[in-house]
Amino acid sequence: QVQLVESGGGLVQPGDSLTLSCVWSGRTPNNYNLGWYRQATGKEREWVATIFYDMTTDYQDSMKGRFAISRDNAKNTTWLQMNNLRPEDTATYYCSDNTYWGQGTQVTVSS
């Protein structure tokens, strides 16, 4: 059974940084594109970033330059480094390969 487990969320102040982790189990992720998504209260889930199987990356425009996605297939892990966080980044963050989803980790940016 494939499982994804996100961690690393928390309460931070505007301008702070935070790194989220997502660990896979149940299959090797080498040939899969991995993405981070987020959903704020009362809003639809939105795509944040993707790291493709060939290690290339793509970001939603508003995250470019602030967020960085990475992965280590040997560790079955993908990370989302988030810098200069803003209150509007407050959301539950999920990792997925568009088939399987984690349970999410909450990020709250507030002063």
DRENPA-3360 file (N, C-alpha, C; in nm, 2 decimals, always signed):
BEGIN
1 = QVQLVESG = +0.08/-0.12/+0.00/+0.00/+0.00/+0.00/+0.09/+0.12/+0.00 ~ +0.06/+0.22/-0.09/+0.14/+0.34/-0.10/+0.09/+0.44/+0.01 ~ +0.19/+0.49/+0.08/+0.15/+0.59/+0.18/+0.25/+0.71/+0.16 ~ +0.19/+0.83/+0.18/+0.27/+0.95/+0.18/+0.24/+1.02/+0.31 ~ +0.35/+1.07/+0.38/+0.34/+1.13/+0.50/+0.41/+1.26/+0.50 ~ +0.34/+1.37/+0.51/+0.40/+1.50/+0.52/+0.43/+1.54/+0.66 ~ +0.53/+1.62/+0.68/+0.56/+1.68/+0.81/+0.63/+1.81/+0.79 ~ +0.65/+1.88/+0.90/+0.73/+2.00/+0.90/+0.64/+2.13/+0.91;
9 = GGLVQPGD = +0.51/+2.12/+0.91/+0.43/+2.24/+0.92/+0.44/+2.30/+1.06 ~ +0.38/+2.42/+1.07/+0.38/+2.48/+1.20/+0.33/+2.63/+1.19 ~ +0.35/+2.70/+1.30/+0.31/+2.84/+1.31/+0.44/+2.92/+1.30 ~ +0.45/+3.01/+1.20/+0.56/+3.09/+1.18/+0.52/+3.23/+1.16 ~ +0.62/+3.33/+1.17/+0.59/+3.47/+1.14/+0.61/+3.50/+1.00 ~ +0.55/+3.61/+0.95/+0.58/+3.66/+0.82/+0.73/+3.68/+0.80 ~ +0.78/+3.63/+0.68/+0.92/+3.65/+0.66/+1.01/+3.53/+0.70 ~ +0.95/+3.44/+0.78/+1.02/+3.32/+0.82/+1.03/+3.22/+0.71;
17 = SLTLSCVW = +1.11/+3.11/+0.73/+1.13/+3.00/+0.64/+1.08/+2.87/+0.71 ~ +1.04/+2.78/+0.62/+0.99/+2.65/+0.67/+1.02/+2.55/+0.57 ~ +1.06/+2.43/+0.61/+1.08/+2.32/+0.51/+0.98/+2.21/+0.54 ~ +0.90/+2.17/+0.44/+0.81/+2.06/+0.46/+0.88/+1.93/+0.40 ~ +0.85/+1.82/+0.45/+0.90/+1.69/+0.41/+0.78/+1.60/+0.37 ~ +0.80/+1.51/+0.28/+0.70/+1.41/+0.24/+0.78/+1.28/+0.21 ~ +0.75/+1.18/+0.29/+0.81/+1.05/+0.28/+0.72/+0.95/+0.22 ~ +0.77/+0.88/+0.12/+0.69/+0.78/+0.06/+0.72/+0.64/+0.11;
25 = SGRTPNNY = +0.62/+0.55/+0.11/+0.64/+0.41/+0.13/+0.55/+0.33/+0.04 ~ +0.58/+0.21/+0.01/+0.50/+0.13/-0.07/+0.54/+0.11/-0.21 ~ +0.62/+0.21/-0.26/+0.67/+0.19/-0.40/+0.79/+0.29/-0.41 ~ +0.87/+0.27/-0.51/+0.98/+0.36/-0.53/+0.93/+0.47/-0.62 ~ +0.97/+0.60/-0.59/+0.92/+0.71/-0.66/+1.00/+0.75/-0.78 ~ +1.10/+0.67/-0.82/+1.20/+0.72/-0.92/+1.13/+0.76/-1.05 ~ +1.03/+0.69/-1.09/+0.97/+0.72/-1.22/+0.85/+0.81/-1.21 ~ +0.83/+0.87/-1.10/+0.70/+0.95/-1.08/+0.74/+1.10/-1.06;
33 = NLGWYRQA = +0.65/+1.18/-1.11/+0.66/+1.32/-1.08/+0.59/+1.34/-0.94 ~ +0.65/+1.43/-0.86/+0.60/+1.45/-0.73/+0.56/+1.60/-0.72 ~ +0.45/+1.63/-0.66/+0.40/+1.76/-0.65/+0.36/+1.80/-0.51 ~ +0.37/+1.93/-0.48/+0.31/+1.99/-0.36/+0.19/+2.07/-0.40 ~ +0.09/+2.06/-0.32/-0.03/+2.14/-0.33/-0.07/+2.20/-0.20 ~ -0.16/+2.29/-0.20/-0.20/+2.35/-0.08/-0.35/+2.39/-0.09 ~ -0.41/+2.39/+0.03/-0.55/+2.43/+0.03/-0.58/+2.52/+0.16 ~ -0.62/+2.64/+0.13/-0.65/+2.73/+0.24/-0.80/+2.71/+0.27;
41 = TGKEREWV = -0.83/+2.75/+0.39/-0.97/+2.74/+0.44/-1.06/+2.81/+0.35 ~ -1.16/+2.74/+0.30/-1.26/+2.81/+0.22/-1.22/+2.82/+0.07 ~ -1.11/+2.77/+0.04/-1.06/+2.78/-0.10/-1.03/+2.65/-0.16 ~ -1.02/+2.64/-0.29/-0.99/+2.52/-0.36/-0.84/+2.48/-0.35 ~ -0.82/+2.36/-0.36/-0.68/+2.31/-0.36/-0.60/+2.37/-0.48 ~ -0.48/+2.42/-0.46/-0.41/+2.47/-0.57/-0.27/+2.41/-0.58 ~ -0.22/+2.40/-0.70/-0.09/+2.34/-0.72/+0.02/+2.44/-0.68 ~ +0.13/+2.39/-0.62/+0.24/+2.48/-0.57/+0.36/+2.46/-0.66;
49 = ATIFYDMT = +0.40/+2.33/-0.67/+0.53/+2.30/-0.74/+0.53/+2.15/-0.77 ~ +0.61/+2.12/-0.87/+0.63/+1.98/-0.91/+0.78/+1.96/-0.94 ~ +0.83/+1.84/-0.90/+0.96/+1.80/-0.94/+0.94/+1.67/-1.02 ~ +0.99/+1.67/-1.14/+0.97/+1.57/-1.23/+1.07/+1.45/-1.21 ~ +1.04/+1.34/-1.27/+1.13/+1.22/-1.24/+1.27/+1.25/-1.29 ~ +1.29/+1.35/-1.38/+1.42/+1.38/-1.43/+1.48/+1.49/-1.35 ~ +1.42/+1.53/-1.24/+1.47/+1.63/-1.15/+1.45/+1.77/-1.19 ~ +1.38/+1.79/-1.31/+1.35/+1.93/-1.34/+1.23/+1.97/-1.25;
57 = TDYQDSMK = +1.21/+2.10/-1.24/+1.11/+2.15/-1.15/+1.02/+2.26/-1.22 ~ +0.91/+2.28/-1.16/+0.82/+2.38/-1.21/+0.74/+2.44/-1.09 ~ +0.71/+2.56/-1.09/+0.64/+2.63/-0.98/+0.53/+2.72/-1.03 ~ +0.43/+2.73/-0.94/+0.33/+2.83/-0.97/+0.40/+2.97/-0.96 ~ +0.36/+3.06/-1.05/+0.43/+3.19/-1.06/+0.45/+3.26/-0.93 ~ +0.35/+3.26/-0.84/+0.36/+3.33/-0.72/+0.46/+3.27/-0.62 ~ +0.50/+3.15/-0.64/+0.60/+3.08/-0.56/+0.74/+3.09/-0.61 ~ +0.76/+3.13/-0.74/+0.89/+3.13/-0.80/+0.98/+3.22/-0.72;
65 = GRFAISRD = +1.10/+3.18/-0.69/+1.19/+3.26/-0.61/+1.18/+3.25/-0.46 ~ +1.07/+3.20/-0.41/+1.05/+3.19/-0.27/+1.05/+3.04/-0.23 ~ +0.99/+2.95/-0.31/+0.98/+2.81/-0.28/+1.08/+2.73/-0.36 ~ +1.13/+2.62/-0.30/+1.21/+2.53/-0.38/+1.18/+2.39/-0.35 ~ +1.15/+2.31/-0.45/+1.12/+2.17/-0.43/+1.24/+2.08/-0.47 ~ +1.25/+1.98/-0.39/+1.36/+1.89/-0.42/+1.32/+1.75/-0.38 ~ +1.40/+1.65/-0.41/+1.37/+1.51/-0.38/+1.50/+1.43/-0.37 ~ +1.49/+1.32/-0.30/+1.60/+1.22/-0.29/+1.53/+1.09/-0.30;
73 = NAKNTTWL = +1.54/+1.03/-0.41/+1.48/+0.90/-0.44/+1.53/+0.79/-0.34 ~ +1.66/+0.80/-0.31/+1.71/+0.70/-0.22/+1.65/+0.70/-0.08 ~ +1.60/+0.82/-0.05/+1.53/+0.84/+0.08/+1.38/+0.84/+0.07 ~ +1.33/+0.82/-0.05/+1.19/+0.82/-0.07/+1.13/+0.95/-0.02 ~ +1.19/+1.06/-0.04/+1.15/+1.19/+0.02/+1.15/+1.30/-0.08 ~ +1.06/+1.39/-0.06/+1.05/+1.51/-0.13/+1.04/+1.63/-0.03 ~ +1.10/+1.74/-0.06/+1.09/+1.85/+0.03/+1.04/+1.98/-0.04 ~ +0.98/+2.06/+0.04/+0.94/+2.19/-0.01/+1.00/+2.30/+0.08;
81 = QMNNLRPE = +1.10/+2.37/+0.04/+1.16/+2.47/+0.12/+1.08/+2.60/+0.09 ~ +1.03/+2.67/+0.19/+0.95/+2.79/+0.17/+1.02/+2.90/+0.24 ~ +1.05/+3.01/+0.17/+1.12/+3.12/+0.23/+1.03/+3.25/+0.22 ~ +1.06/+3.34/+0.31/+0.99/+3.47/+0.30/+0.84/+3.44/+0.30 ~ +0.79/+3.37/+0.40/+0.65/+3.33/+0.41/+0.56/+3.45/+0.43 ~ +0.44/+3.44/+0.37/+0.35/+3.55/+0.38/+0.22/+3.49/+0.45 ~ +0.14/+3.58/+0.51/+0.01/+3.53/+0.56/-0.07/+3.45/+0.46 ~ -0.07/+3.49/+0.34/-0.15/+3.42/+0.23/-0.09/+3.28/+0.20;
89 = DTATYYCS = +0.02/+3.25/+0.25/+0.07/+3.11/+0.24/+0.01/+3.02/+0.34 ~ -0.07/+3.07/+0.43/-0.13/+2.98/+0.53/-0.23/+2.89/+0.46 ~ -0.21/+2.76/+0.48/-0.28/+2.65/+0.42/-0.24/+2.52/+0.47 ~ -0.32/+2.42/+0.43/-0.27/+2.28/+0.45/-0.20/+2.24/+0.33 ~ -0.08/+2.19/+0.34/+0.01/+2.15/+0.23/+0.01/+2.00/+0.21 ~ +0.00/+1.96/+0.09/-0.01/+1.81/+0.06/+0.10/+1.78/-0.05 ~ +0.15/+1.66/-0.04/+0.23/+1.61/-0.15/+0.15/+1.50/-0.22 ~ +0.18/+1.48/-0.34/+0.11/+1.38/-0.43/+0.18/+1.35/-0.56;
97 = DNTYWGQG = +0.14/+1.24/-0.61/+0.18/+1.21/-0.75/+0.06/+1.21/-0.84 ~ -0.04/+1.27/-0.79/-0.17/+1.29/-0.86/-0.25/+1.16/-0.86 ~ -0.20/+1.06/-0.79/-0.28/+0.94/-0.77/-0.29/+0.92/-0.62 ~ -0.18/+0.93/-0.55/-0.19/+0.91/-0.40/-0.16/+1.05/-0.34 ~ -0.22/+1.07/-0.22/-0.21/+1.19/-0.15/-0.18/+1.17/+0.00 ~ -0.10/+1.26/+0.05/-0.08/+1.25/+0.20/-0.19/+1.31/+0.27 ~ -0.18/+1.31/+0.40/-0.29/+1.37/+0.49/-0.27/+1.52/+0.51 ~ -0.16/+1.57/+0.47/-0.14/+1.72/+0.47/-0.07/+1.76/+0.60;
105 = TQVTVSS = -0.01/+1.87/+0.60/+0.06/+1.94/+0.71/+0.02/+2.08/+0.71 ~ -0.02/+2.14/+0.83/-0.07/+2.27/+0.83/+0.04/+2.37/+0.85 ~ +0.04/+2.48/+0.77/+0.13/+2.59/+0.78/+0.05/+2.71/+0.81 ~ +0.08/+2.78/+0.91/+0.01/+2.90/+0.95/+0.12/+3.01/+0.96 ~ +0.10/+3.12/+0.89/+0.19/+3.23/+0.89/+0.11/+3.35/+0.95 ~ +0.15/+3.39/+1.06/+0.08/+3.50/+1.14/+0.18/+3.57/+1.23 ~ +0.15/+3.69/+1.25/+0.23/+3.77/+1.35/+0.16/+3.78/+1.48;
% end
